Amino acid sequence: MAETLKTTKPRQETYNPYHQPNPDQIISLQSAEEDKQKKPIVRRTVDYHTTIINYLETRAYFRSFREFKHIYATSNAIRHMRPIPFELSNESHGFCTKYVSTSINKHKCAINCLTWSPEGRRLITGNAMGQFTLWNGLKFNFDTILPAHEFPIRRMIWKYDDEILLSSDTRGYIKYWTTNMKNLRSERGHDESINDMCFSPTYCKFATASADGYLKIWDFASCKAEQATRGHGWDVTCLDWHSSKSIVASGSKDNLIKLWCPRSGECLRSLHGHKNTVSCVKLNRINGNWLLTGSKDQLIKIWDLRMLQKGEYDTIRADIDELSALSWHPHYEKLFVAGGKSGDIKYFVVGNAHVHNQCQAEIHKAHEQIIWDFAWHPMGHILASSSNDQTTRFWTRNRPGDDMNDQYNVNQLTGASKQAALRQLAIATKHNPLGTGRTSKPLTEIGGVNLEEIINTEENVEVADDPLINDAYLHGKKRFGGGASGGSGGGGGINSRHAQHRHHHHPPHTHPHQQHQHPRHHLPPPP
C-alpha cells in the first residue's frame, strides 16, 4: 500500500491589538541593533619588537654606536629607530612625552602605586580600595582586577630572581604574590602604614619604612625582622637600598636624609639639605654613586656618596609644588623624571639643569591632581604614571617628524610654532572644551597662557586641525582617523586633513614639515 503525505496549510497570523510582545525579545532585538551600530575600537599600540628586529639585522655592520645612522626629524626615519638600550649616546631619546592612553578602573579611586611585570607584558596598579588591576602592556586595555588587601595599597616591589611580588598597605601588612596573582604569605610588619619597601642586591633581604618611625630589615625566606631602627624623629616616608653596597638611604618628615648599615642598624651619616618633608629617595643603579632626593620645598638634590663632606653634588629648583614622585631612567645614567601636586611631569638631566635653569622636557598637566608614582617599562620606552585623579596614564617617546602641537607638548615648542599650536588649541577648546575625554575639566590655560585671550583676538579664524577636536563637534566638516603605529617611539598617531580657510586658497606645500611653520588657517584645502 502506497504511503500518502499529508500536507497542512500554514497558520495565518492575525493582528491582535491587545497582544503584548515578550520584553526579553525586545531587549535582545535592541542589543542586536546596538551591536550593529557599534564601531570597532582602534587601540593605540606601542610595539617595540620592530626596533629590536631592526637592530639585530643591522648590528653586524657597525663596530660601535658611532657608526649608527643619524636619525633625522622626518617620518621616513621611523624605520631606522633603535631600542633605547642601544641609544645611550643621547638622553633625549628617553624623553617620553607623547600621550598614549588613559586607564581608569570601573570603581574609581586613587591609584597609589604601580609596577611593570618582569617581562614587561603587564602593568599592575594598586589602588585605595586594596585591589590589584592588571593592564595589557601593548594595547593598554583592561586585563583583570582582583582584591588583594583589605586596606589601601601603598607599595609594590618585585623579587626578580624568583618573580615574586611584595605588597604593603596602610595597616602595616606585607603580602607575597606569584606572577599569576596567587597569595603565598601575609604578615603584619608594622603598627602603622608601610610607606616604602626595597630589596637588597641579593634579594635575600628587604627593608620597610613605616609611619610609626621604624625602619626594619627583613629576611625574605622567614619574613622575620632582623633589624628595627628608630633613628628618625618622625614618620619615615621613603628608602632605597644601594645596588652593590651595604647601604640603605632613608628620608623622613623631620627633613633629614640618613644613611644606614643594614647589618648593624647603625646610622652612618645624616644629610641636612632640605627644609621640608623628604618625600623621595632614589639611588642610581647604573653608577652606584648618586643619591637623588626630593622634598616638598620644591628642591631636588643629587648627592655623590664619594664626596658627602663637600655637600650636595647638584641642586635643581624643580618648581613643582609638593614634589611626591621621582624615578631614575633604567638605562640612561643621568636622566630622571619628577612629578608632584601640580600634575606636571618634568624630565631632568644631571649636569644640564643649571645651564638653562629649567627642565629638559615637560608634560604639561599630565594629571589633574597629585602624582603618586612612576614606573618605567623594562625597555625604557614607556613611562606609566599614577595619580590621585583616579587614572593611570601611559607616555612614550615621540617619533621622528611628529608635530608636538598637542596640549601636553606645546610648552616645548618655541617661537612661531608655539604660537600657532596655542592658537590651534584655543580654537579647539572653545568649540569642544572637554576634547577627546582625557580630562574632566575644560582646558583654560597652558603654561601661563590664557587660551580665552587668544580666541578673543582670533574670532574669524577657521577651526584648526587638532587632535582635541572629536567627531561629535565636526559633524562631517572634517575627517580624521586614529591608527595604531608600531615601533617603540610611537604610541599611535592621528592622520588629519587640512582645514579650508574661509577666504583664501594657497597652493599645497611640497615639504611635509612646512606645515608647522605657518598658522593652521593658512593651510591648503583638502584634496
N, C-alpha and C positions, 0 to 999 in steps of 0.2 A: 504494500500500500504506500503510495507516494506521500511524502511529507508535505504539508501545506504551511506556508508562512503567513502569520497574521500581522497585518500592518495596522498601526493605530495613528490617528491624526494627532499632531502636536497640539497641546493645550494652548488656547489663545488667552493671553493675559489681558484682562480688562482693567481699565483705570478705576481706582478706588480712591476717592478724595479723602477718606478717613484713614488711609494706610500710613503708618509711621515707619520710616526706614530704620534699620538697625544702626545705632550710634557707633558701634565698633567698625562697621563697614564705612561709615562716613569718615572716621578718623584714619582708617587705612588708605582711603582714596586721597584724603588731604595730604597725608605723609608721602604718598607716591608722587603727587604733584609737586610737593616741596623738594623731593629728591631730584626731580627732573629740572627744577629751576636752579638748584644749587650749582655753582660754578666750581670747577676744580681749583683747589688751593695750591698756589705756586709758592713753595717754601724756599727761602734763600739757603743755599748750601755753600759751605766753605770746605772744599775738598783739597787737602794738602798732598794727596798721593801723586798728582800730576807733577808737582815740583820735585818730588823725590825721584820719580822715574826719569825726569829730565836731567837731574843731577847725576844719577847713576849712569846714564848713557853718555854724558859728556865729560865726566871727571877724568877719564883715561887720557884725554887730550890736553889737560892742563896740569902743569907741575905744581903750581901754588895758586892761591887766591888772587895773586896779582895778575894772572893771565886770564881771569874770567872776563867775559864780555861786559862792557859797561851797559847798564840798563837806563835807557833814555825815557823821558816822560812822554811816551806815546803809547797808544793802546796796542800797537804791534809788539811792544816789548813784554807783554804779559806772558807770552810763551817762553821767555828767557828767564823768568823768575826762578830763584833757587830757594830751598828751605832756609829758615832763619839760622839753624845751627851752622850753616856753611856761608853765612853772610855776616861774619863777625867783624869785618873791617869798618862798618859804618853803623852806628847805633840808631840812625834814623829809620832803618828797616824794622825796628821793634816798636815804632810809634803806632799803636793800634787805636786809631781814632775814627774808623769807619763803622757806622752803625750797621748791625746785622739783624738782631732780633730781640724781642722782649718776651720774657716768660713770666706768667702770672699763675699762681695757684688758684684752684677752684675756691678754697676757703682763704680769703685774703688776709694776710698777716705779715708782719715784718720778717724779712729774711736776714738772720743774724750771721750766718757763716755759710761757706760753700767750698767745695774741693773737687778736683777732677779725679776720675779713676786713674789708676797707674798707667793703663794703656791709652787713655785719652778718649775713650768712646762714650763716656757718660760724664755728666756734671751732677754732683749730689749737693743739694742745698738743705740746710737745717733752719726751720722757722720757729716763730714764737709759740706755736702750738705743739711743739715737740715732735714734728713729723719730718721724715726724710722724703724729698721729692727728687726723682731721677729724670734728667732731661737728656735727649739724644745729643751727642757731640758733633754730629754732622749737619742735621736738619733742624736741631734745636727744638724739636717738638716734645710733647709730654710722653714719658715712658710709664712711670708708675709712682704711686705715693703710698707710704706705709707709716704707721705710728711707731715711733722709736723711744721717746721719753714721755714722761707724764708732765714735764715742765719744759719751759723754753730751752732750746739747744743753744749752747754758747760757742763751742769749738769742735772741730773735726780735724784729725790728722791721720795719715796713712803710715803703716809699718810696711815699707816697700818690699822687704825681703820675704815676708810671708803673705803680703797683700791682705792685711787685717786693718780695719778701720776702728779708730778710737773716737768716742764722742763724749762730751760732757754737757751738763745742764746747769741751771741756776740753783739747784738744790744740792749740788756737790756730788752727783752720781757720775761714775765712769762706766762706760759700756764698750764691749768688744763686739765687732761685727765682721762677718766674712764678706766676700765680694758679691754674693747673692743675697746680702742683707739678712743673714741669719744671726741672731743674737747668741754669742758664746758665753758672755760673762757680764755681770753687773755688780759694782761695788760702790759703797759710799766712801768717797775720798776726802771730802771737806764738809764743814758745817754750813758753809755758805756757797755762793756761786763760784764756779771754776771759770775764770776769765780767759785763761790761755793754757795751752799744752804744747810740748815739743819733745821730739825723740833725740836720743844720743846718736852719735855717728854709727855705733854698732847695732842700734835698735834693740839692745838688751834692757836699757833703762829709758824712762821718760820722766819729764818734770811737769808739774802743775803749779799754776799761780791762782790764788783764790782771793775773794773779797774778805776773808777772815784774817788776812795779813800773813798767811803762811805760804812758803814756797817749799814744796815737797818733791823728793826724788823717789821714784817707784821702780821696783823690779817688775818687768813686764810678765814673766812667767808666773810668778806667785801673786802679782797685783798687791804687794805689800810695800808700805812706805819704809825706805831705808834712812832717809834724812828728812827732818822737818825743821825749817829755819824760819824764824820770825825776826828779820832784820829791818824791815821797813816799818815806818811809823803809821802806815795807813794801808788801804787796800792795794794789793799787788795786781796791776792791770795787765801786764804783758811780760813775756820772757822768751828767750831763744837760746838754743844750745849751739856751741861752736861746732863747725863741720869736721874738725880734726883734733881739737884740743879739749882738755877737761876744764871748760869754762862755760858758765851759764850767766847770761845777762838778763836783768830784770828791771822793770820800771814800775813806778807807783804813783799814787796820788800825793805823796809827800814831795814831789818834784825831783826826786833823786833817781839816778841810774846806778845800779850796783852790779859788780862782777863777783861771782861766787865760785867756790870749788865744790863740785858736786860730791866729792868723796868725803871731805871733812865737814862740809857745811860752813866753811869759813868765808867771810867777806874779804875779797882780795882788794877791792878799790871801790870808792864811791865817787861818782861824777856829778858835779854841780854845774849844769849848763842850761837848765830850763827854769822858768818862773811860774809854771803851771803844771797841771797833771801830765805826766808822761804816758801817752796813750799807745805808742807803738815802739817796739824794739826789734830790729832785724839785723842779723849778722850776715855778711856777704859770704855765700857758699862757694864762690869761684876763687877769690884770692885769699879768703880767710882772715883778712886784716882790717876790714872796715866794719864799723858798728854804726848802723843807721837808727836814729832816734827821732821821734816826732812828738810834739806836745800841743796842748791847747793854746799855747802862747803864739801859735802860727809860725814857729821856727822848726826847721829840720836841720839836724846836726849830723855830721859824719865824723866819727872818731876813729883814729888809727890806733889799734891796740899796741903797736910797737912804740908809739910816742905819746902816751897818755899824759906824761908830765908836762908836755907843751900845750895841753888843752886840745880843743876840737880841731880836726883837720880842715873842715869847711862848714860854713853856716849858710843856710838858704832861707830867705824870707819868702815863705810859700804863699802868703795872703790867702790862707784857707781857714775859715772860722771853724774852731773845734776840730782840728785835724784828728781823724779817727782811724785811718787805714793807710798802711804803707806796704810796699812789696817790691823786692828786687826782681829784675827780669831773670829767668832761669838760664839764659845764655849770654847776655851782654853784661860785662863786669860792671860798667859804670851807670847803667840805666836803671831807674826805679820810678815807680808811679805812686801818687799820693791822692787822697780824697778826704772830704770832710763834710761839714754841715751844709755848705752851700750846694752840694751836688755836683760840683765840677771835678773832673779828673784831669790831673796835670802830670806831665812826664818831665823828668829832670835827668840831666847827665852830669855826673860828678866832675867838677873842674870847669864846666861851661856855664853854670848858672850865674856866677858873679860877673861874667862878661857882659851879658845883656840885661842882667838884673831881672830876669823873668824865666818862666819855664820854656822848654824847647818845643813842647806840643801840648795842646789842651783840648778837652772835650767840654764845651760849654753846656752847663745844665744837663749833664748826663743823667742825673736823677733829680727828683723833685724834693727829696729830703736827704738826711744824712746818710752817707755811705758807710757800711759796716765792714765789708771785707772784699778782698780781691783774690782771684785765682787765675793763674796763668796755665794755659794748655801746655802739656809736656813739650810740644814742638815750639812753643813760644810765639805762635802767630795769632792767637786768640786770647783776649782778656775778658774774663767774666767778673761782673761787679754785682754786689747785693746791697740793698738799701732798706731803709725804714719805710719807703713808699710802696712796699709790698711787691716789688718787681725784681727780677734778675735780668740783666742785660748783657749782651754779647757784643764785643768790639773786635775788629780785625784791622790789619794794615791796609792802607789804600793801594789800589792797583796803579800801575803807571798810566798816566793820561786821565785819571779821574778828575772831574771838576769838583773841587772841595767847596761847594757853594750851599751846603745844607746847614741847618741850624746848629749842628754840633761842630762843624769845621770852619765856619765863616770867620771866626776870630783869628785863624791862622793865615788868612789872606791879607794882602796889603794893597794900598793904592786903589786904582780904578776897579780892580777885580773885587775887592771887598765892598766898595760902594754899590757895584752892580748886584752882587749877591744879597746885600742888605735890602736893596730896593725890591728885588725879587721876592724875598721872604716877607717883606712888609705887605706887598700886594696879595700874596697868597694867604697871609694871616687875616687880612681884612675880610676876605670872602669866605674863608674857611678857618675859623680860629683854632679848632682842635686838630686840624691837619689830618693825618692818617691814623689818629687814635693812639699815638705814642704817649701823649701827655693828657692829663685830665684838666689842666688849666690852660687858658689861651696864652699864646706866646706874645708878650708885650715888649720885651727888650732883650737885646743880645749884646753882651759886653759893654753895658752902659749906654748903648744907642737905643733911643726910643723909636720903635717901629711906627707908632702913630704919627710922629712928626714927619717921618719920611713919606708916608702915604698922603698927608695933607699937602705936601709940596708937589706930589706926583699924581694929581687927581685924574689926569687924562691919559694915563699910561695903561696899555692893554695888559691883561693878566699874563704874567710871565710863566716861563717853563720852569716848574719847581716840583720836587718830589712831595712837598707838603700838600699839594692840591690833589684831591681824590675824585673818583668818578661821580660821587654824589653832587659835587658842585659843577663839574664840567658839562653834564647833560649833552654830550655829543659835540661840544665845541672843539675839543681836542682829545686825542687818543694817546694813551701811554700804557706800557705794559712792563711788569716786573719779571725778571728772569733770574734763574739760578746760574751762578757762574762758578767755575771750578778754580782751583789754584788757591794756595794759602794766602794770597794777597787780596782776594776778592770775597766779598760777602754777598754778592748779588747786586745787580745794577738795574737802573730804571732807564729804558730806552724811550725817550720822549721826543716829540716833534716840535718844531719851532712854532711860536705863536705869530700870527699875522698882525702887522701894525695897522692902525686904523686909517692912516692917510698915505703912508709912504711904502714903496716897494724897492728893495735893493737886490742886486744880483747875488746869487749864492756864494758863500765863501768856499774857497778851494782847499784851505787847510783846516783840518778838524779842530785845531786848538786856537783858532782865531775867535771862537765864539765867546770866550770869557774876557776878551779884550774890548768888547763893545757892550753897551747896555742891551738887555734882552729884548727891549721893544724895538730895536733896530735890526732884528734878525729877519731872514727872508721868509716868505710864506711857505706852507707845507707843499710838497710836490703833489 
